[in-house]
Amino acid sequence: MKPLDGVKVITLEHAIAAPFCTRQLADLGARVIKIERPGVGDFARAYDERVHGMASHFVWCNRSKESLTLDVKAPQANEILERLLENTDVLVQNLAPGAAARLGLSFEALHEKYPRLIVCNISGYGSDGSYRDKKAYDLLIQSESGFLSITGDPDSPAKAGCSIADIAAGMYAYTNILSALLQRGKTGLGKDIDVSMLESMVEWMSYPMYYAFEGAPPPPRAGAAHATIYPYGPFPAGDAKTVLLGLQNEREWAAFCSQVLLAPELATDPRFNSNSKRTAARLELRDIIVAAFRELTSEEVISRLDAAQIANARMNDMADVWSHPQLQERNRWVTVDSPAGQIPALLPPGISNAIDVRLGAVPALGQHTDALLSELGFSTDAIRELREAAIV
């Protein structure tokens, strides 16, 4: 048995935030029916062709779902949506601002008829306020939330390499839905959930915001190094490879000086004998560390760091991560089906065994349309007429 066995989710979704949320629900056993535009589908299907002709974003966020093509703006779609919603537990949407309400799919419009229905809306800025109707994409929210202002190097900001604003919103939607399901078990009533990408990212920005409390200077952009703790970041070794390391306290600083740099006198050097001093003198200290590492290979540096119990990491690229020994040793890779054959997938974090999670196929566009319509009571002739009218 999966945790969400028996839970039915209808989702009008595209891109990342909502699909990432509903994939988590599907992983836990929920039946997720994804409504897509006929002929086109979720526009993330066309982002690239990197996974045997399929888009990397779509493959990541859409396994274990059923795809139903439906022109939700057509009058004939209303009956299909009503039949779908009759025994649905959760409705998720991240359409353009106001689109779901115009379709009659707001919590207010549905609650009287479907009092147990949980409705989760994911948007850029939330359901009210002056920014309500403003379009929002991941990079724009990274900027609006202040993330870009503290990320990058001193000369230029840099975006995160993955869609962190979408991911943040998707995960808050996921946890709010789980909470609403628990609450419904006590009250018998559904809930209106309003998740904004901006608020999700601002929550994640709380450390730098508090660091800049009441007009204090914000953390400076420091590239891949930590802005306020030093040494904490990347350093080149003598073999031209990069090692990242991080120190958290004075005990580790002393061990780093004596066992890694082989210069124990640096531990009490007045230039470097506190984190704030090391951070202020980071350029001078960096030169000392780089000079010491220049005589060593990256593996020798890592060996010394491990012996001193100093946290460290290799700067892996994507190929390195695919073959990461820790993931292999913990059996974290599984396979899922797709229209292009089997592809690897990471076992969801926190799940210890593939038996405990649903790992269904990535759906082709409209793959389940006929079966779903038949399940809803539509005859073969009626389905054919819907196809001929381009409703599905």
N, C-alpha and C positions, 0 to 999 in steps of 0.2 A: 504494500500500500504506500502511495506517495502522500505527502502532507496535504496537497490540494486536490486529491482525487475527488471528482464530483463537482468541482467548481468550474463554472462556465464563464468565459470571458469573451466579450465582443469588443473588437478594437478597430477604430478608424484611425489609422496611423501612417506615418511616413517618416523617413529619415532615421534618426537615432533614438531620441529621448523616449518616446512611447514604445517603439519596438524593443528597445533594450529592457524596459520595464516588463513588458508582457512576456518576453522570453524567459525572464526569471520566474514568472508565474508558471509558464509552461514547463520549465525545468522541474518544478515542484509537483507537477502532475495535473495542473489545470488544463482544461480544454480551451485553447485559444483560437478563435475564429477571426481571421484577419480579412477585413473588407477592403478590396482594392479596386481601383478604377479600371473598367474593362479596356483591354488592349494595351494599357500602359502600366498599371499597377503602382505600387510604392515607387516614387521616383529614385529611391536609393538603389533600386535594381539596375539602374543605368549609370551609376557613378564610375564604374570601371569594369574590367573583364578579367581580373587577376586570378580568380579561383576557377580554373577550368572553364572560363568564359562567363562566370558569374561574378557579381560585384562583391568586393571584400566586406563592405559595410553590411550588405544585405545578408550574406552568409553568416556573419557574426551574430546578428540580432534576430534572426527569424526562424531558427530551427524549431521543430516540434509544433508548428502552427498549421492550421488549415486555411487555405486561400480561397476566398469567395469573391468573385468579381461582381460588382454591383454599381450602377450609376445612381448614387444616393440622391441626386437631384431630380431624377425622373419620378413622376407621380406613382408609377407602378412599383417603385422601390418601397413605398410606405408599408404595404402589406407584408413584404418580405422582412422588413425591419421589425414590424410588430410581432411577427411569428418568432423571429429570432429572440426578441427580448422577453418573451413570455416566461422562459425559465432560465434567464441569464442572471448571474450573480454580480458581474462587474462589467461596466462599460468604460472603456478607455478611449480618449481621443486627443490628438495634438494637431488638429486641422488648423487652417488659418484663423486668426482672431474672429470670433463671432460666428464662424461657419456652423458649428454644432448646434448652437442656439437657433440659427435660422432653419436648420433641418428638424427642429423640434426635439433635439436630443440633449437638452439641458436637464439638470437634476430637477429643476422646478417643474418642467414640462412632464417629466416622467414619474415623479415620486408618488403621486396619487394613484396612478395605475399600477406601478411596480414598486410598492413600498419597501421591499427588501433589496432593491437594486442599489449598488454602489456605483457612483459616477465619478470618474477621475479625469479631470481636465489638466493637460500639461500645456503650458504656453510660455512665451518669452517673459512676460511681465506680470501675469496674473489677470484675473477676470474684471478688475476695476482699476481706477486710477487713470491719470492722464496718459500713461504709456500703454494702456490696455490694447489698443488697436495697432500698435507699432510692430512691424515685422521683426523677427529675431532669429538669428542663426548663431551657431556656437561661437564663432570668432567674435561676433559683435557683442555677445554677452561676456566673453572673456575680457573685452575692452570695457564695457559698461560697468562691470563689477569691480574694476580696479586691478584685475589680475595682470593685464599687460603692463601696467605701470610699475610692477615690481619684478617682472620676469624678462630675462634677456641680459644683455651686457650694458655697461654704462652708456654706450653710444646709441643703442637702439633696443626697443622692446622686442619680445619674441612671443609668439603664441605657443601654447602647449602642443606637443606633437600628436595628441589624440583629442577626441571631442569631449573634453572634461566638463563643459557646461551641460551638454546633452546627457552625459553619464550621471552627473550629479542629480539632475532633474529626474532622470529615469529611476535612480535608486531611491530618491525620496518618494516618488510615486509608488514604487514597489513596496516600501516599508509602510507607507500610509494605507495602502490597500490591505496588506496583511493585518494591520491594526484595525481597520474597519471591519474586516471579516470576523475578527475576534469580538469586536464590540457588538456586531449584529447578532452573534451567538447569545448575547445577554439581553439585547433590547428587541431583537427581531426586525430592526429597521436598517435601511441602507444609509449611506452618507454621501455628502457632496465634498469631494476632495479637489482642491485648487492648488496645483503645484506650479511655481514659476521658475524658469531657468535662472533669472536674476537672483531671487531669494536663495535658491540652492547654492549658487556660486558665492554669494555674499556670506552665507554661513561658513563655507570653506575658507573664506578670506578673513575670518575673525582674528587669527593670530596677527597678521600684519596690520589689521585695523586697530587692534588694541595696542600694538607696538607704537602706532602713530596716534595714540589717544590724546585728545584735546590739543591737536595741532602740533604734536611732536613730529620730528622728521620720520618719514616712512623708511622701511628697509630699503637700502640701495639695490639697484639691479647688479647682480654679481655673477651672471652667467650660470654655469653649473655648480658654482660654489654656494655654500650657505651664506646668506647676507649678514647674519649676526653671530655666527659661531665659527671659530677658526682654530686650527685647520679643519675644514669640512668641505670636501669637494674633490675635483680631479687634479691629478699630478702626473706628468709624463715620466716614464721610466727610460732606462738606457736603450731599450729595444724599440723605442718609438711607440710603445703601447701605453695606454692610460689606465691608471689605477685610481679609484675613488676611495677615500678614507674619511672617517668622521670621529672627532673627539667630543666627549660630552662632559668631562669633568677634569679636575686637576690630577687625580690619580692616573687617569689615562694619558694626560699630557706628560707626566713624569715617565711613564712606561714608554711612551713614544720616543722621548728624547734619549733614554738610556738604551733601549733594546732595538729601536728601528733606525734612528739617526746615529746611534753610537756616540752621542754627545750629551751625557747626563747633565753637564753644567748649564745647558740651555733651560732646564726645568725651572731654575731659580733666577734666571737672567731677568733683571727688572724690566726689560722691554717686553717680556712674554709671560710673566708669572700670573696672569689672570686672563680669562677669556676676552674681556673688554680691551685689554692691552694688546692681545694677539690680533684681535679684529682690527684695531686701529693701525697696527704695524704689519698688516697682512702682506704687503708687497715685499717688505724686508724679510719676513719669515718665509714667504714662498720661495725666494731666491735660495735660502738655506736648504729647504726641503728638496727643491729641484736639483741642486748641486749634489746632495747626498744620493738621490735616486738615480742620477745620471750614471753612476757606477754599477747599477744593478739592473737585471732584467725585471720585467713586470712580475714574473713568478717568484723571483727572489724577494722583491718588495712585499708581495702578498704573504710569503712564508714568514718574513719578519713580523709583519702586522699580525698574522694569526698567532704567532708565538707570544706576542705581547698582548694578545686579546684586544686588539684594536679593530673596530668594525671596518670592513673594507669590501670592495666589490670590483669586478672587472667591468669595463665599459662594453657591454655586449651589443652587437647589432642584431637584426631580426633573425638571421641565420643561426646565431649563437643561441638565441632564446628557443627557437624550434628544437634545438638539440641539447638544451640545458640538462646537465646530468641530474640535478635535483628533481626536476619534473619527471625525468625518465625513471629514476629510482623510486619515486613515490607513485608511479603508475598513474600520472595525471592526464595522460592523453588517451582519448577514446576516438571512435569513428562514428560519423553520422552519415546518413544517405542524403543525396541531393539529386536534382535533375541531371547533374553531370557525373554521377557516381559517388563513391564514398570519399569523404574528406575528413581530416583530423579535427578534433575539437577538444578544448580543455575541459576537464571535469570541473563543474562549478565549485568555487572555493567553499570550504566547509562541508562538502559532500565527500564521504570517505570511500564510497563504493558506487560503481556505475548502476548497480541494481537499485539504489536508493533514489535515482533521478530519472526523469524522462528525457531520452535522447532521440527524439524523432527527427524525421527528415526535414531539410530545407524545402519548402514547397515551390513548385512551379506556379506561375501566375494562373489563378483560377482553377488549380488542380482539383479542388474539392467542390466546385460550384454545383455540378449536377447532383452529387451525392447529398449535399446539404439541402438543396431545394427539394429533393425527394423526401428527405427526412422531415422537412417542414410541411409536407403534404401536397406539394405541387406535382401534377401529373407530367408524364413524358411530353405530352402535347403542349402543356403550359410552359414547360421549360424551353421547348423548342421555340415557342412564340417569343419568350423573353430574350432568347439569343438572337432571333431574327430582328428584333427591335433594338438590339444593342443595349438592353437593360442590364444584362449580365455578360 
